[in-house]
Amino acid sequence: MSDRIADTPLMTTAELAELLNISTKALGLMRHRGKAPRGFRRGRNVLYRTAEVERWLAAQEAGDRLAQRAAA
C-alpha cells in the first residue's frame, strides 16, 4: 500500500477539508490568508496536489514546537 494520502494526484477542497477535519469555509479562509496548502483553480474549483498537501502537513508538524516537546 502507498504512503500517499490518496491514490489520485489531486484533491478537491471538500476532500482536503474532510482530511483536515474542518469545514470548506474554514479552508477557504485559510487559503485566503495564505495558511493553507498551495492549490490552483480549475474552473470554479480549487484543486490541491496530494504531494503538496503531504509537504504542507509535514511542515505543520515540524513547526509545532509544543508537539515536539511532548514527544521528547
PyMOL commands that place a pseudoatom at each C-alpha (Angstrom):
pseudoatom trace, name=CA, resn=MET, resi=1, chain=A, elem=C, hetatm=0, pos=[0.000, 0.000, 0.000]
pseudoatom trace, name=CA, resn=SER, resi=2, chain=A, elem=C, hetatm=0, pos=[1.155, 3.517, -0.772]
pseudoatom trace, name=CA, resn=ASP, resi=3, chain=A, elem=C, hetatm=0, pos=[2.232, 6.053, 1.866]
pseudoatom trace, name=CA, resn=ARG, resi=4, chain=A, elem=C, hetatm=0, pos=[0.348, 8.754, -0.027]
pseudoatom trace, name=CA, resn=ILE, resi=5, chain=A, elem=C, hetatm=0, pos=[-2.819, 10.322, 1.335]
pseudoatom trace, name=CA, resn=ALA, resi=6, chain=A, elem=C, hetatm=0, pos=[-4.754, 9.304, -1.759]
pseudoatom trace, name=CA, resn=ASP, resi=7, chain=A, elem=C, hetatm=0, pos=[-4.046, 7.380, -4.924]
pseudoatom trace, name=CA, resn=THR, resi=8, chain=A, elem=C, hetatm=0, pos=[-5.157, 10.319, -7.048]
pseudoatom trace, name=CA, resn=PRO, resi=9, chain=A, elem=C, hetatm=0, pos=[-2.689, 13.157, -7.554]
pseudoatom trace, name=CA, resn=LEU, resi=10, chain=A, elem=C, hetatm=0, pos=[-5.345, 15.844, -6.903]
pseudoatom trace, name=CA, resn=MET, resi=11, chain=A, elem=C, hetatm=0, pos=[-7.724, 16.614, -4.045]
pseudoatom trace, name=CA, resn=THR, resi=12, chain=A, elem=C, hetatm=0, pos=[-10.801, 18.803, -4.077]
pseudoatom trace, name=CA, resn=THR, resi=13, chain=A, elem=C, hetatm=0, pos=[-11.498, 21.429, -1.449]
pseudoatom trace, name=CA, resn=ALA, resi=14, chain=A, elem=C, hetatm=0, pos=[-14.114, 19.151, 0.106]
pseudoatom trace, name=CA, resn=GLU, resi=15, chain=A, elem=C, hetatm=0, pos=[-11.688, 16.217, 0.280]
pseudoatom trace, name=CA, resn=LEU, resi=16, chain=A, elem=C, hetatm=0, pos=[-8.956, 18.314, 1.869]
pseudoatom trace, name=CA, resn=ALA, resi=17, chain=A, elem=C, hetatm=0, pos=[-11.378, 19.868, 4.351]
pseudoatom trace, name=CA, resn=GLU, resi=18, chain=A, elem=C, hetatm=0, pos=[-12.545, 16.386, 5.344]
pseudoatom trace, name=CA, resn=LEU, resi=19, chain=A, elem=C, hetatm=0, pos=[-8.939, 15.231, 5.766]
pseudoatom trace, name=CA, resn=LEU, resi=20, chain=A, elem=C, hetatm=0, pos=[-8.173, 18.228, 7.990]
pseudoatom trace, name=CA, resn=ASN, resi=21, chain=A, elem=C, hetatm=0, pos=[-11.485, 17.824, 9.843]
pseudoatom trace, name=CA, resn=ILE, resi=22, chain=A, elem=C, hetatm=0, pos=[-12.534, 21.412, 9.118]
pseudoatom trace, name=CA, resn=SER, resi=23, chain=A, elem=C, hetatm=0, pos=[-15.290, 22.994, 7.055]
pseudoatom trace, name=CA, resn=THR, resi=24, chain=A, elem=C, hetatm=0, pos=[-14.797, 24.041, 3.454]
pseudoatom trace, name=CA, resn=LYS, resi=25, chain=A, elem=C, hetatm=0, pos=[-15.430, 27.638, 4.563]
pseudoatom trace, name=CA, resn=ALA, resi=26, chain=A, elem=C, hetatm=0, pos=[-12.618, 27.395, 7.112]
pseudoatom trace, name=CA, resn=LEU, resi=27, chain=A, elem=C, hetatm=0, pos=[-10.320, 26.013, 4.416]
pseudoatom trace, name=CA, resn=GLY, resi=28, chain=A, elem=C, hetatm=0, pos=[-11.300, 28.850, 2.105]
pseudoatom trace, name=CA, resn=LEU, resi=29, chain=A, elem=C, hetatm=0, pos=[-10.428, 31.356, 4.821]
pseudoatom trace, name=CA, resn=MET, resi=30, chain=A, elem=C, hetatm=0, pos=[-7.082, 29.626, 5.429]
pseudoatom trace, name=CA, resn=ARG, resi=31, chain=A, elem=C, hetatm=0, pos=[-6.392, 29.797, 1.698]
pseudoatom trace, name=CA, resn=HIS, resi=32, chain=A, elem=C, hetatm=0, pos=[-7.328, 33.495, 1.603]
pseudoatom trace, name=CA, resn=ARG, resi=33, chain=A, elem=C, hetatm=0, pos=[-4.917, 34.183, 4.499]
pseudoatom trace, name=CA, resn=GLY, resi=34, chain=A, elem=C, hetatm=0, pos=[-2.133, 32.147, 2.904]
pseudoatom trace, name=CA, resn=LYS, resi=35, chain=A, elem=C, hetatm=0, pos=[-2.205, 29.482, 5.641]
pseudoatom trace, name=CA, resn=ALA, resi=36, chain=A, elem=C, hetatm=0, pos=[-3.395, 26.527, 3.539]
pseudoatom trace, name=CA, resn=PRO, resi=37, chain=A, elem=C, hetatm=0, pos=[-1.503, 24.230, 1.181]
pseudoatom trace, name=CA, resn=ARG, resi=38, chain=A, elem=C, hetatm=0, pos=[-0.886, 25.747, -2.223]
pseudoatom trace, name=CA, resn=GLY, resi=39, chain=A, elem=C, hetatm=0, pos=[-3.744, 24.978, -4.585]
pseudoatom trace, name=CA, resn=PHE, resi=40, chain=A, elem=C, hetatm=0, pos=[-4.837, 26.105, -8.013]
pseudoatom trace, name=CA, resn=ARG, resi=41, chain=A, elem=C, hetatm=0, pos=[-8.089, 26.976, -9.696]
pseudoatom trace, name=CA, resn=ARG, resi=42, chain=A, elem=C, hetatm=0, pos=[-9.586, 24.813, -12.398]
pseudoatom trace, name=CA, resn=GLY, resi=43, chain=A, elem=C, hetatm=0, pos=[-12.754, 26.500, -13.472]
pseudoatom trace, name=CA, resn=ARG, resi=44, chain=A, elem=C, hetatm=0, pos=[-14.745, 27.283, -10.352]
pseudoatom trace, name=CA, resn=ASN, resi=45, chain=A, elem=C, hetatm=0, pos=[-12.972, 24.647, -8.262]
pseudoatom trace, name=CA, resn=VAL, resi=46, chain=A, elem=C, hetatm=0, pos=[-9.759, 24.776, -6.284]
pseudoatom trace, name=CA, resn=LEU, resi=47, chain=A, elem=C, hetatm=0, pos=[-7.635, 21.630, -6.504]
pseudoatom trace, name=CA, resn=TYR, resi=48, chain=A, elem=C, hetatm=0, pos=[-4.676, 20.595, -4.371]
pseudoatom trace, name=CA, resn=ARG, resi=49, chain=A, elem=C, hetatm=0, pos=[-1.863, 18.262, -5.353]
pseudoatom trace, name=CA, resn=THR, resi=50, chain=A, elem=C, hetatm=0, pos=[-1.577, 15.457, -2.807]
pseudoatom trace, name=CA, resn=ALA, resi=51, chain=A, elem=C, hetatm=0, pos=[2.218, 15.812, -2.813]
pseudoatom trace, name=CA, resn=GLU, resi=52, chain=A, elem=C, hetatm=0, pos=[1.829, 19.482, -1.850]
pseudoatom trace, name=CA, resn=VAL, resi=53, chain=A, elem=C, hetatm=0, pos=[-0.665, 18.590, 0.882]
pseudoatom trace, name=CA, resn=GLU, resi=54, chain=A, elem=C, hetatm=0, pos=[1.740, 15.979, 2.270]
pseudoatom trace, name=CA, resn=ARG, resi=55, chain=A, elem=C, hetatm=0, pos=[4.593, 18.519, 2.226]
pseudoatom trace, name=CA, resn=TRP, resi=56, chain=A, elem=C, hetatm=0, pos=[2.412, 21.142, 3.921]
pseudoatom trace, name=CA, resn=LEU, resi=57, chain=A, elem=C, hetatm=0, pos=[1.284, 18.686, 6.626]
pseudoatom trace, name=CA, resn=ALA, resi=58, chain=A, elem=C, hetatm=0, pos=[4.894, 17.682, 7.314]
pseudoatom trace, name=CA, resn=ALA, resi=59, chain=A, elem=C, hetatm=0, pos=[5.867, 21.363, 7.639]
pseudoatom trace, name=CA, resn=GLN, resi=60, chain=A, elem=C, hetatm=0, pos=[2.938, 21.957, 10.008]
pseudoatom trace, name=CA, resn=GLU, resi=61, chain=A, elem=C, hetatm=0, pos=[4.039, 19.027, 12.147]
pseudoatom trace, name=CA, resn=ALA, resi=62, chain=A, elem=C, hetatm=0, pos=[7.682, 20.117, 12.143]
pseudoatom trace, name=CA, resn=GLY, resi=63, chain=A, elem=C, hetatm=0, pos=[6.717, 23.661, 13.109]
pseudoatom trace, name=CA, resn=ASP, resi=64, chain=A, elem=C, hetatm=0, pos=[4.616, 22.607, 16.106]
pseudoatom trace, name=CA, resn=ARG, resi=65, chain=A, elem=C, hetatm=0, pos=[7.060, 23.168, 18.972]
pseudoatom trace, name=CA, resn=LEU, resi=66, chain=A, elem=C, hetatm=0, pos=[4.602, 22.054, 21.633]
pseudoatom trace, name=CA, resn=ALA, resi=67, chain=A, elem=C, hetatm=0, pos=[4.135, 18.666, 19.944]
pseudoatom trace, name=CA, resn=GLN, resi=68, chain=A, elem=C, hetatm=0, pos=[7.894, 18.304, 19.566]
pseudoatom trace, name=CA, resn=ARG, resi=69, chain=A, elem=C, hetatm=0, pos=[8.376, 18.947, 23.293]
pseudoatom trace, name=CA, resn=ALA, resi=70, chain=A, elem=C, hetatm=0, pos=[5.697, 16.407, 24.187]
pseudoatom trace, name=CA, resn=ALA, resi=71, chain=A, elem=C, hetatm=0, pos=[7.379, 13.754, 22.015]
pseudoatom trace, name=CA, resn=ALA, resi=72, chain=A, elem=C, hetatm=0, pos=[10.787, 14.292, 23.632]
for i in range(1, 72): cmd.bond("trace and resi %d" % i, "trace and resi %d" % (i + 1))
show_as sticks, trace
zoom trace
